[in-house]
Amino acid sequence: MVRALLAPDGRRDPYPLYARLHRLGAAGPLDPALGYDVVVAGYAAADRVLRDTTFRMLDAEHLDRGGTRWRSHPSLKTLQDSIFFTNGPDHARVRRLFGQAFTARRMSALQPAIVRLTDRLLDRLAAAGSPADFLTEFALPLPSDVIGELLGVPDEDRPWFPPRVRTFGAILEIGRRSMREVLAADKAAVELTEYFAGLLARRRAEPRDDLVSVLAGMGDQLTDTELLANLITLFNAGFVTTTHLLGNGLVLLLADRSRGADPGAFVEEVLRFEPPVHFGVRYAAADAEIDGVPVAKGSTVLVLMGAANRDPARFPDPDRFDPTRPDNQHLAFSAGPHYCLGAALSRLEGQLAFPRLLSRFPDLAIAGEPGVRNQLMLRGYASLPVTVTARVS
Protein backbone atom coordinates (compact mmCIF):
# COMPACT_ATOMS: atom_id res chain seq x y z
CA MET A 1 0.00 0.00 0.00
CA VAL A 2 2.74 2.47 0.87
CA ARG A 3 4.55 1.59 -2.36
CA ALA A 4 1.34 2.53 -4.19
CA LEU A 5 1.15 5.74 -2.16
CA LEU A 6 4.59 6.74 -3.42
CA ALA A 7 3.48 6.27 -7.04
CA PRO A 8 1.93 9.14 -9.05
CA ASP A 9 -1.63 7.77 -8.81
CA GLY A 10 -1.30 7.35 -5.06
CA ARG A 11 -0.13 10.91 -4.59
CA ARG A 12 -3.02 12.21 -6.69
CA ASP A 13 -5.67 10.35 -4.69
CA PRO A 14 -4.34 8.79 -1.48
CA TYR A 15 -7.70 8.26 0.21
CA PRO A 16 -8.58 4.79 -1.15
CA LEU A 17 -5.13 3.66 -0.02
CA TYR A 18 -5.69 5.17 3.42
CA ALA A 19 -8.96 3.23 3.69
CA ARG A 20 -7.16 -0.02 2.84
CA LEU A 21 -4.48 0.74 5.44
CA HIS A 22 -7.17 1.22 8.09
CA ARG A 23 -8.57 -2.22 7.31
CA LEU A 24 -5.10 -3.71 7.86
CA GLY A 25 -4.57 -2.07 11.26
CA ALA A 26 -3.41 1.13 12.93
CA ALA A 27 0.28 0.44 12.18
CA GLY A 28 2.36 -2.02 10.23
CA PRO A 29 5.94 -2.91 9.24
CA LEU A 30 7.36 -1.78 5.90
CA ASP A 31 10.09 -2.93 3.56
CA PRO A 32 13.08 -0.70 4.49
CA ALA A 33 13.79 -0.36 0.78
CA LEU A 34 10.87 2.10 0.72
CA GLY A 35 12.84 4.40 3.00
CA TYR A 36 10.71 3.78 6.10
CA ASP A 37 10.48 0.88 8.55
CA VAL A 38 6.98 1.32 10.00
CA VAL A 39 3.83 3.09 8.81
CA VAL A 40 1.18 4.53 11.14
CA ALA A 41 -2.29 5.30 9.77
CA GLY A 42 -4.63 4.99 12.77
CA TYR A 43 -5.61 8.17 14.61
CA ALA A 44 -4.86 7.02 18.17
CA ALA A 45 -1.54 5.48 17.15
CA ALA A 46 -0.49 8.55 15.14
CA ASP A 47 -1.45 10.89 17.97
CA ARG A 48 0.61 8.83 20.41
CA VAL A 49 3.71 8.76 18.18
CA LEU A 50 3.56 12.53 17.56
CA ARG A 51 3.39 13.19 21.31
CA ASP A 52 5.86 10.54 22.50
CA THR A 53 9.39 11.95 22.75
CA THR A 54 10.79 8.47 22.12
CA PHE A 55 9.89 9.21 18.49
CA ARG A 56 12.02 12.13 17.33
CA MET A 57 12.37 14.33 14.30
CA LEU A 58 15.09 13.28 11.85
CA ASP A 59 17.67 15.60 13.38
CA ALA A 60 21.30 16.21 12.40
CA GLU A 61 22.57 13.58 14.82
CA HIS A 62 20.34 10.96 13.21
CA LEU A 63 21.28 11.95 9.65
CA ASP A 64 25.00 11.89 10.48
CA ARG A 65 24.74 8.17 11.27
CA GLY A 66 24.18 7.60 7.58
CA GLY A 67 26.98 9.96 6.52
CA THR A 68 27.56 13.69 6.48
CA ARG A 69 27.23 14.48 2.76
CA TRP A 70 23.86 16.11 3.48
CA ARG A 71 25.75 18.94 5.24
CA SER A 72 27.06 20.16 1.87
CA HIS A 73 23.50 21.01 0.76
CA PRO A 74 22.30 24.44 1.98
CA SER A 75 18.64 23.41 1.77
CA LEU A 76 19.09 20.39 4.02
CA LYS A 77 21.37 22.30 6.38
CA THR A 78 18.79 25.10 6.70
CA LEU A 79 16.03 22.62 7.55
CA GLN A 80 18.20 20.82 10.10
CA ASP A 81 19.12 24.11 11.80
CA SER A 82 15.45 25.01 12.25
CA ILE A 83 12.96 23.97 14.93
CA PHE A 84 11.27 21.76 12.35
CA PHE A 85 14.06 19.19 12.68
CA THR A 86 15.51 19.68 16.16
CA ASN A 87 14.61 17.86 19.35
CA GLY A 88 14.87 18.29 23.11
CA PRO A 89 16.17 21.41 24.87
CA ASP A 90 17.40 23.17 21.70
CA HIS A 91 13.99 22.78 20.10
CA ALA A 92 12.19 23.99 23.22
CA ARG A 93 14.47 27.02 23.59
CA VAL A 94 14.09 28.26 20.01
CA ARG A 95 10.39 27.45 19.89
CA ARG A 96 9.81 29.52 23.03
CA LEU A 97 11.55 32.52 21.46
CA PHE A 98 9.73 32.27 18.13
CA GLY A 99 6.48 31.65 19.97
CA GLN A 100 6.45 35.38 20.66
CA ALA A 101 5.17 35.80 17.11
CA PHE A 102 1.99 33.91 17.88
CA THR A 103 0.82 35.15 21.27
CA ALA A 104 -2.87 35.96 21.76
CA ARG A 105 -1.93 39.65 21.86
CA ARG A 106 -0.15 39.53 18.50
CA MET A 107 -2.97 37.52 16.91
CA SER A 108 -5.52 40.07 18.14
CA ALA A 109 -3.36 42.94 16.90
CA LEU A 110 -3.01 41.28 13.48
CA GLN A 111 -6.75 40.85 12.86
CA PRO A 112 -7.35 44.35 11.42
CA ALA A 113 -4.34 43.91 9.13
CA ILE A 114 -5.68 40.55 7.90
CA VAL A 115 -9.06 42.14 7.14
CA ARG A 116 -7.37 45.04 5.33
CA LEU A 117 -5.13 42.71 3.30
CA THR A 118 -8.07 40.42 2.49
CA ASP A 119 -10.21 43.29 1.19
CA ARG A 120 -7.32 44.63 -0.88
CA LEU A 121 -6.85 41.23 -2.51
CA LEU A 122 -10.59 40.87 -3.12
CA ASP A 123 -10.32 44.10 -5.11
CA ARG A 124 -7.43 42.56 -7.02
CA LEU A 125 -9.44 39.39 -7.69
CA ALA A 126 -12.35 41.45 -9.00
CA ALA A 127 -10.04 43.45 -11.26
CA ALA A 128 -8.48 40.29 -12.71
CA GLY A 129 -11.67 39.45 -14.56
CA SER A 130 -12.96 35.97 -15.38
CA PRO A 131 -11.56 33.45 -15.34
CA ALA A 132 -9.07 34.50 -12.68
CA ASP A 133 -6.56 32.28 -10.92
CA PHE A 134 -7.69 32.23 -7.30
CA LEU A 135 -4.25 31.11 -6.12
CA THR A 136 -2.30 33.83 -7.94
CA GLU A 137 -4.70 36.65 -7.15
CA PHE A 138 -5.71 35.74 -3.59
CA ALA A 139 -4.64 32.50 -1.89
CA LEU A 140 -0.89 32.97 -2.42
CA PRO A 141 -0.53 36.68 -1.66
CA LEU A 142 -2.83 36.79 1.39
CA PRO A 143 -0.84 34.49 3.74
CA SER A 144 2.42 35.80 2.26
CA ASP A 145 1.34 39.34 3.14
CA VAL A 146 0.15 38.30 6.60
CA ILE A 147 3.34 36.46 7.61
CA GLY A 148 5.31 39.28 5.98
CA GLU A 149 3.42 41.77 8.14
CA LEU A 150 4.17 39.72 11.23
CA LEU A 151 7.88 39.26 10.54
CA GLY A 152 8.50 42.65 8.99
CA VAL A 153 9.14 41.69 5.35
CA PRO A 154 8.50 44.84 3.28
CA ASP A 155 5.41 44.76 1.08
CA GLU A 156 7.38 45.30 -2.12
CA ASP A 157 9.61 42.27 -1.42
CA ARG A 158 6.85 39.71 -0.91
CA PRO A 159 6.18 38.78 -4.59
CA TRP A 160 9.83 37.63 -4.78
CA PHE A 161 9.23 34.74 -2.37
CA PRO A 162 6.68 32.26 -3.88
CA PRO A 163 8.85 30.59 -6.56
CA ARG A 164 11.75 30.18 -4.15
CA VAL A 165 9.52 28.90 -1.38
CA ARG A 166 7.93 26.31 -3.70
CA THR A 167 11.36 25.12 -4.87
CA PHE A 168 12.70 24.95 -1.33
CA GLY A 169 9.62 23.11 -0.02
CA ALA A 170 9.68 20.48 -2.77
CA ILE A 171 12.45 18.53 -1.03
CA LEU A 172 10.06 17.76 1.84
CA GLU A 173 7.84 15.55 -0.31
CA ILE A 174 7.45 11.87 0.58
CA GLY A 175 10.00 9.48 -0.91
CA ARG A 176 13.41 10.21 -2.37
CA ARG A 177 14.14 13.47 -4.18
CA SER A 178 16.12 13.80 -7.39
CA MET A 179 19.48 15.57 -7.35
CA ARG A 180 18.01 18.23 -9.66
CA GLU A 181 15.35 19.02 -7.06
CA VAL A 182 17.90 19.11 -4.24
CA LEU A 183 20.22 21.43 -6.16
CA ALA A 184 17.33 23.74 -7.04
CA ALA A 185 16.33 23.79 -3.38
CA ASP A 186 19.95 24.56 -2.46
CA LYS A 187 19.92 27.61 -4.74
CA ALA A 188 16.64 28.79 -3.23
CA ALA A 189 18.00 28.29 0.30
CA VAL A 190 21.07 30.41 -0.47
CA GLU A 191 18.93 33.20 -1.92
CA LEU A 192 16.50 33.12 1.01
CA THR A 193 19.38 33.14 3.50
CA GLU A 194 20.95 36.14 1.81
CA TYR A 195 17.64 37.98 1.84
CA PHE A 196 16.95 37.41 5.53
CA ALA A 197 20.57 38.18 6.47
CA GLY A 198 20.12 41.56 4.81
CA LEU A 199 16.78 42.18 6.50
CA LEU A 200 18.25 41.17 9.86
CA ALA A 201 21.14 43.64 9.42
CA ARG A 202 18.71 46.46 8.58
CA ARG A 203 16.53 45.72 11.60
CA ARG A 204 19.55 45.64 13.91
CA ALA A 205 20.51 49.07 12.63
CA GLU A 206 16.95 50.45 12.68
CA PRO A 207 14.55 48.32 14.78
CA ARG A 208 10.83 48.38 14.05
CA ASP A 209 7.71 46.88 15.65
CA ASP A 210 8.06 43.48 14.01
CA LEU A 211 9.29 40.01 14.93
CA VAL A 212 12.60 40.26 13.06
CA SER A 213 13.49 43.33 15.13
CA VAL A 214 12.57 41.53 18.36
CA LEU A 215 14.63 38.47 17.44
CA ALA A 216 17.54 40.59 16.21
CA GLY A 217 18.05 41.74 19.79
CA MET A 218 18.39 38.20 21.14
CA GLY A 219 21.97 37.51 20.11
CA ASP A 220 22.70 36.00 23.52
CA GLN A 221 19.88 33.46 23.10
CA LEU A 222 19.98 32.68 19.38
CA THR A 223 22.89 32.20 17.02
CA ASP A 224 22.62 33.87 13.61
CA THR A 225 22.54 30.39 12.04
CA GLU A 226 19.51 29.44 14.15
CA LEU A 227 17.84 32.76 13.55
CA LEU A 228 18.20 32.73 9.76
CA ALA A 229 17.18 29.07 9.40
CA ASN A 230 14.07 29.64 11.48
CA LEU A 231 13.11 32.87 9.73
CA ILE A 232 13.25 31.03 6.40
CA THR A 233 11.28 28.00 7.53
CA LEU A 234 8.77 30.06 9.52
CA PHE A 235 8.10 32.35 6.55
CA ASN A 236 7.82 29.40 4.16
CA ALA A 237 5.54 27.34 6.38
CA GLY A 238 3.61 30.43 7.37
CA PHE A 239 2.13 30.98 3.97
CA VAL A 240 2.31 27.83 1.84
CA THR A 241 0.14 25.72 4.15
CA THR A 242 -2.43 28.52 4.47
CA THR A 243 -2.43 29.00 0.69
CA HIS A 244 -3.49 25.38 0.34
CA LEU A 245 -6.03 25.67 3.16
CA LEU A 246 -7.66 28.49 1.17
CA GLY A 247 -7.44 26.69 -2.18
CA ASN A 248 -8.59 23.29 -0.93
CA GLY A 249 -11.26 24.96 1.17
CA LEU A 250 -12.68 26.99 -1.69
CA VAL A 251 -13.18 23.89 -3.84
CA LEU A 252 -14.98 22.16 -0.96
CA LEU A 253 -17.03 25.24 -0.18
CA LEU A 254 -18.26 25.70 -3.74
CA ALA A 255 -18.88 21.98 -4.27
CA ASP A 256 -20.68 21.47 -0.96
CA ARG A 257 -22.34 24.88 -0.75
CA SER A 258 -21.78 24.96 3.02
CA ARG A 259 -22.38 28.69 2.99
CA GLY A 260 -24.25 28.74 6.27
CA ALA A 261 -21.55 26.88 8.18
CA ASP A 262 -19.80 28.47 11.12
CA PRO A 263 -16.47 29.75 9.71
CA GLY A 264 -14.44 28.18 12.51
CA ALA A 265 -16.09 24.79 12.12
CA PHE A 266 -15.79 24.97 8.34
CA VAL A 267 -12.04 25.63 8.53
CA GLU A 268 -11.54 22.73 10.96
CA GLU A 269 -13.34 20.33 8.63
CA VAL A 270 -11.30 21.50 5.64
CA LEU A 271 -8.16 20.81 7.67
CA ARG A 272 -9.38 17.34 8.59
CA PHE A 273 -10.76 16.41 5.19
CA GLU A 274 -8.11 17.92 2.88
CA PRO A 275 -5.09 18.89 4.99
CA PRO A 276 -2.11 20.63 3.37
CA VAL A 277 0.29 18.26 5.18
CA HIS A 278 -0.40 14.52 5.02
CA PHE A 279 2.61 12.97 6.73
CA GLY A 280 5.51 13.34 9.10
CA VAL A 281 8.57 11.17 9.73
CA ARG A 282 10.07 10.23 13.08
CA TYR A 283 12.82 7.89 14.24
CA ALA A 284 12.81 5.74 17.36
CA ALA A 285 15.40 6.84 19.92
CA ALA A 286 14.90 3.53 21.77
CA ASP A 287 13.24 0.18 21.17
CA ALA A 288 9.48 0.71 21.24
CA GLU A 289 6.19 -0.57 19.88
CA ILE A 290 3.26 1.02 18.10
CA ASP A 291 -0.09 -0.71 18.40
CA GLY A 292 1.65 -4.06 18.87
CA VAL A 293 4.16 -3.50 16.05
CA PRO A 294 7.77 -3.65 17.34
CA VAL A 295 9.95 -0.67 16.43
CA ALA A 296 13.71 -1.15 16.79
CA LYS A 297 15.90 1.70 17.95
CA GLY A 298 16.90 3.86 14.99
CA SER A 299 13.95 2.78 12.84
CA THR A 300 12.11 5.41 10.82
CA VAL A 301 8.36 5.77 11.23
CA LEU A 302 6.10 7.23 8.53
CA VAL A 303 3.17 8.90 10.31
CA LEU A 304 0.26 9.48 7.92
CA MET A 305 -1.74 12.31 9.49
CA GLY A 306 -3.85 12.51 6.34
CA ALA A 307 -4.89 8.89 6.92
CA ALA A 308 -5.41 9.43 10.65
CA ASN A 309 -7.82 12.25 9.82
CA ARG A 310 -9.92 9.73 7.85
CA ASP A 311 -9.79 6.97 10.50
CA PRO A 312 -13.35 5.58 10.87
CA ALA A 313 -12.52 4.55 14.45
CA ARG A 314 -12.14 8.25 15.31
CA PHE A 315 -14.34 10.08 12.78
CA PRO A 316 -17.69 8.48 11.85
CA ASP A 317 -18.28 8.48 8.09
CA PRO A 318 -14.78 9.95 7.60
CA ASP A 319 -15.02 10.40 3.83
CA ARG A 320 -17.98 12.76 4.14
CA PHE A 321 -17.24 16.49 4.35
CA ASP A 322 -19.27 17.71 7.32
CA PRO A 323 -18.64 21.19 8.79
CA THR A 324 -21.00 20.37 11.66
CA ARG A 325 -18.85 17.43 12.76
CA PRO A 326 -18.49 17.43 16.58
CA ASP A 327 -15.22 16.98 18.48
CA ASN A 328 -13.16 17.59 15.34
CA GLN A 329 -9.69 17.17 16.89
CA HIS A 330 -7.79 16.40 13.69
CA LEU A 331 -4.02 16.06 13.27
CA ALA A 332 -3.59 18.52 10.39
CA PHE A 333 -1.25 20.62 12.54
CA SER A 334 0.48 17.55 14.05
CA ALA A 335 0.53 17.13 17.85
CA GLY A 336 2.96 17.16 20.75
CA PRO A 337 6.25 19.11 20.83
CA HIS A 338 6.13 19.83 17.09
CA TYR A 339 2.54 21.04 16.96
CA CYS A 340 2.41 23.76 14.29
CA LEU A 341 3.58 27.07 15.70
CA GLY A 342 1.38 29.03 13.29
CA ALA A 343 -1.82 27.00 13.67
CA ALA A 344 -3.77 29.85 15.29
CA LEU A 345 -2.72 32.29 12.57
CA SER A 346 -3.66 29.91 9.75
CA ARG A 347 -7.05 29.28 11.32
CA LEU A 348 -7.64 33.01 11.77
CA GLU A 349 -6.85 33.77 8.14
CA GLY A 350 -9.30 31.11 6.94
CA GLN A 351 -12.03 32.18 9.35
CA LEU A 352 -11.77 35.79 8.18
CA ALA A 353 -11.18 35.16 4.47
CA PHE A 354 -13.92 32.70 3.52
CA PRO A 355 -16.92 34.77 4.74
CA ARG A 356 -15.54 37.97 3.18
CA LEU A 357 -14.87 36.13 -0.08
CA LEU A 358 -18.44 34.85 -0.32
CA SER A 359 -19.93 38.16 0.77
CA ARG A 360 -18.05 39.96 -2.00
CA PHE A 361 -18.57 37.26 -4.65
CA PRO A 362 -21.79 35.32 -3.87
CA ASP A 363 -21.77 33.71 -7.35
CA LEU A 364 -18.13 32.68 -7.26
CA ALA A 365 -17.62 29.40 -9.16
CA ILE A 366 -14.80 27.12 -10.24
CA ALA A 367 -14.07 27.62 -13.94
CA GLY A 368 -13.82 23.99 -15.06
CA GLU A 369 -12.18 21.11 -13.25
CA PRO A 370 -9.61 22.02 -10.58
CA GLY A 371 -6.07 21.00 -11.43
CA VAL A 372 -4.35 17.87 -10.21
CA ARG A 373 -2.76 17.73 -6.76
CA ASN A 374 0.24 15.42 -6.85
CA GLN A 375 1.99 16.00 -3.53
CA LEU A 376 1.30 14.82 0.01
CA MET A 377 3.49 17.45 1.65
CA LEU A 378 2.23 20.99 1.01
CA ARG A 379 -0.70 19.46 -0.85
CA GLY A 380 -2.75 21.84 -2.94
CA TYR A 381 -3.56 23.01 -6.44
CA ALA A 382 -0.99 24.63 -8.72
CA SER A 383 -3.74 26.86 -10.14
CA LEU A 384 -7.44 27.32 -9.49
CA PRO A 385 -9.38 29.25 -12.17
CA VAL A 386 -12.61 30.88 -10.95
CA THR A 387 -15.34 33.02 -12.44
CA VAL A 388 -15.83 36.19 -10.45
CA THR A 389 -19.02 38.23 -10.23
CA ALA A 390 -19.11 40.91 -7.56
CA ARG A 391 -22.23 41.70 -5.55
CA VAL A 392 -24.05 44.70 -6.98
CA SER A 393 -24.81 47.21 -4.23
N, C-alpha and C positions, 0 to 999 in steps of 0.2 A: 504493500500500500504506500509506504513512504517513497519507494522507488518511483511509483506512479505519480506521487505528489511533486517530485522533482522534475518530472517531464513537462513539456509545454502545456499539454491538455490539463494536467493536474494543477498547474499554477493558474490557468484561466478559470477553472471551476473546481475548487478543492472540496466543496461541501459534500458531494457523494462519497468521496474518499474519507472524509471525517466521519460520516455516518457508518461506514464499514468499520473504521477503527473503533468506534464506540461499541459495535457488536462484538468485537474481539476482546475488549477489556479496557480498563482505564490506562494501562501502560503495557509495554511489551519490549522485548529485546530486538535489536536491529543488527544487520550485517555491518560490521565496522567499515567495510568498503564504501558504505554510503556516506561516511564521515561522521556518523553518530552511533552511539552504542545502545541507547534506550530512547524510545519515544513515549511521550505522555500526552494523552488526548482527553482524559476524563477531567471534569471540573475540579473535583475535590483533590485529586492527585496533583493536578497542575498548581492549584492554589497552595498546596503544602510545599511543593518543590520551590516555588517562587519565594516563599516565606522562610524556608529552612536554610540557615546559613551554612549547612553542610554542602549545599549546592551553590557554587560560586560562579560569578561571571568569568569568562575566559580571559583572565588578566595576563599581564606581561610574564609573571612567574610561570604560569601554566604554558604559555606559548613558547617560552624559552626552552622548555623540556624537549620540544620537537625541533629545536634549532633557533638561531637568532637572525636568520636572513630577513625576517619580517621587519626588523628594526631599520632596514635600509629603505623602507617605503614610508614616505611622509604621511600618507593617508592612514595606514595601520598604526603608525606611531602616535598620530593625533588622537585616534580613537582610544588607544591604550592609555594615554595620558589623561583621559577625561573620566568623569564619574560614571560614564556608561559602562566602563570595563575595569573599574577598580573595586576592591573589596575591603571590608574591615575598617580600621580607624581612619585610613586615608580617605576612603569613600565618605565616611560619616563627616569628617572635617570639612571637605570641600562642598559636600551637599548642604551642610549647615550654612556655609557662607553664601552659596548661590541661592539658597532658599529665601534670602532676603528679597529676591525679585518677585516672589509669589506669596507674600504675606497678604492677609485679608485687607490691610490698609492699602497696599499697592493695587490689588485687584479692584477695590472700590474706586480708587483714584483713576484707574484706567478706563472705567466704564464710559464716561463721557467721550473719551478719545476713540473708543471702539465704535460708539454710535456715530461720531463725526466721520470717521474713516469709512464706515459702512455706507453712510448716505452719500459720501463723495464717490464711492465706487459704484453705487447704484446709478448715479448720474452718468458715470462712464459707461456702464452696461447699456443704459438707454441710448446713449449717443452712438454706440457701436452698431446699432441697427440689427436686422435679423437676416440670417442667423448670426448670432454672436457666440464666441467661445466663452462659456461661463468660467472656465478655469483661468484663461488669460485675463479676462476683464474683471473678475471678482474673486474667485476662490484662491488664486495664487497671491495677488497683491494684498488682500485683506490681512491674513495672518502674518505676512512678511512685514507689512506696515505696523501691525500691533507689536510684534516682538522687536521690531526696529525702534518703535517708540519707547518700549520698556528698557532696552539696552542703551539706546542713544545713538543708533545708526542714522545718519542724516537721510532725510527723505529722498534726496536726489541720488543717493548711492544704492537704494534698495533694489531697483530693477537689475542691477549688476549681479545679484546673488542667485536667482533661480537656476540658470544652467549649471553653475558650479556646484550648487547644493545637490541637484539631481545626480550629477556625475560622481560626487563624493559619496552620496548615499547608496549608489548602486552596488558598492562592494559589500553591503550588509545583507544582500539577498541570500536566501537559502541555497545551499549547495556550494560548489567551488566556482570561483570567479576566474575569468580568463585574464591573462597577463595584460592584454590591451585595456581591459576595464580597470585593473589595478593601477596601471601607469597613468591612465586618464584621471583616476581618483587622486593619485599622487600630485599631479599638476594642479588640480583643483585645491587640494589641501595646502600646497605652497602658496597659491594665490590668496586663499582665505586667511592663512596665517599672516601674510604680509599686510593684508588689509587691516586686520584687527590689531596688529602690532602698531600700525600707524595711528589708528583710532585711539589706542591705549596711550600712546605718547602724547597725542593732542589733549586727551582728558587729564593726564597728569599735569600738563602745563596749564590748562584752563578747565578746571572741573565744572561739571554741570549737574543738574538734578536728574541723573540717570544711573543705571546700574553699573555701566562701565566706569564711571567716575568713582562710585562707591568702592568697587573692587580694586581700582587702581591705587587706592590708598591703603591696601591690605598687604603690602609687600612683605610684612613680617609673618603673614599667615598663609600666603599663596606664592609659589614661585611663578615666574613669568611663563614657564612651560605649561604649568597647570592652568594658569589663567587663560592663555591663548587657546589651548585645547578645549577648554570648557566653554569659552565664548563661541567658538566655531560650532561645537556639537549642540550647544543650547540654542543658538540661532537656527541651525539646520532643523533640529527636531521641533523647534518652536513654531515653525510654519508649515513644513511639509505634511506632518500628520494632520494638522487642522485643515489644510487644503483638501486632503482626501476625505476628512469628515464632512466638509461642505459639499464636495462633489458627489460622494457616495450618498450622502443624505438627501441631496436634491433629487437624484434619480428615484430614491425610495419615496420621497414626499410626493412627487408628481405622479408616480405609478400608483401609489396607495391612496392618494388624496386624503391624507391624515391632517387636513388643514385645521381641524378643531382641537388637535392634540395639545396638551400642555408642552411648551417648548423644552422644558427640562427633561420631561419623560421621553419626548421624541428623540432628543439628542442621545439619551442613554440607550434607547433601543437601536438607533443607528450604530452606536459604538459596539453593541453586542452583536448585532446582525451582520454588519459589514465593517469590521474594524480595520483601521489603516495598518495595524501591525498584527500579524498572525502567529508569530513564533518568537521564542527566545531560546538561547542555548546556555546551559550551565555545565560545570564539571563537578564531579564528586570529590570533595577534599578528604573523604574517608569512606570506607566500605559502608554501604547503606542499602536500603530497599525502598521500592516505590510500588505500593499496592501489590506486594508479594513478589515483585520482580527484583532479583538481586542486582545491585549496582556496585561494581568494583571501584575502589579508589582510583581516581584519574579518568574514569569513564566520562564521556560527554553525553548529555541528556538534551534531546530536542523537545522543548515544551511547546505544544501547539495551543496557544491561547485562542486562536480562531476556532479550533475544534472544541475546546472547553466551553466556549460561549454558545455552542450548539449541542451541548451534552443534554440528552433527554432526561437524565437522572437529576439534573439541576434546573432545567428550563422546560416546562411542559410545552409540547408542540414547538420545538426549538426552531424549525424551519419556517415558521410563520412570523412575519413582521407585525409586532403588536406594541404600539406605543403606550398602551394601558397596562402592560405587563407589570405585575407587582414584584417587589423584592428583586430588582434587576441589578444585582451585584456582579457585573461582568468582569472579565479580566483584560479588557482592551488596553488599560493603562498598566498592566502587570499587577504585582502585589509585593508586599514585603519591602526590604531595604531599597530595592530599585523601582519602587512605584514611581510613575512618571511625575517629574517635578512640575511640569506645566499642565497637569490634568485640569486644574481649576480654570486656568486661562483658556484652554481649548474649549471646555464646556461653555464658558461665558461667551466666547465668540459665537459658537453655534446657537446658543439660546437667544442672543441678540440679533444675529444675522437672519435666521430663517423667517421669523415673523415680519421683519422689515422688508425682506425680499418679496414675500407674498403680498404684503400690503401695497407695495409699489407696483408689482407686476402680478395681478391676480390671475391673468391668463397665461402666465409663463408656461412654456411647454418644451419638451425635448425635441429637437429638430432631427428626427430619424433615430436610428439605433445608437445607443451610447457605444463608445469605442471599447476595445478589448482591454481587460486588466490582466496583466501577465506576471505580476509579482506578488509575493506574500509578505514581503517587508516593504513598508511604505506603499501599500496597495491602493491604487486609485486609477482614475482615467487619465490618459495623456491629453485628451481634449474632450469637451462636452458642449456641442453646439445646441443653442436654445433659441427659440423665437421669443421676442420680447415685445410686449404691448403694455405700455404704462397706463395706470388708472387715470381716467379723465376726470378732473375736478371741476 
